[in-house]
Amino acid sequence: MTDSYRFFENKKCMYYPCHKGAKELNCLFCYCPLYHMENCPGNPQYIEKAGKKIKACTNCTFPHKPENYDTVIKLLSLDYSGA
């Protein structure tokens, strides 16, 4: 894919690739905008640290897959519209 409003791949980033094995890595959502959602469509794991449950998304590539752009935008619009 080419860089656009729907896709951006920053191969010069010092953390690239942040997820090993991904063929195309959309860096547009570098920090997952779905992190705050308890039931996000990705595959997060939960770890316990200092007695707190923490969402660990290290193995989740859902927001980085170009084909998931529309789903991420839809979930954000529903989440912030209160629907």
FENVENRA-V279408 format. One line per field, one symbol per residue. ss: DSSP state (@ for helix, = for strand, . for the rest). phi: phi as a letter, one per 40 degrees, with the letter a starting at -180 (. if undefined). burial: + if it has 24 or more other ideal C-beta (glycine too) atoms within 12 Angstrom, else -. A space follows every 10 residues. Layout:
ss=???
phi=???
burial=???
//
This chain:
ss=.......... .......... ......@@@. .......... ....=====. .=====.... .@@@.@@@@@ @@@@@@@@@@ @..
phi=.bcaccaabb ccccbcccbc gccbbccdbd cccbdcccbc ccbcbbbbbf gbcbcbbdcb bdcccdccdc cccccccccc cgc
burial=------+-+- -------++- ---++++++- -+++-----+ -+-+------ ----+-+--+ ++++++-++- -+--+----- ---
//
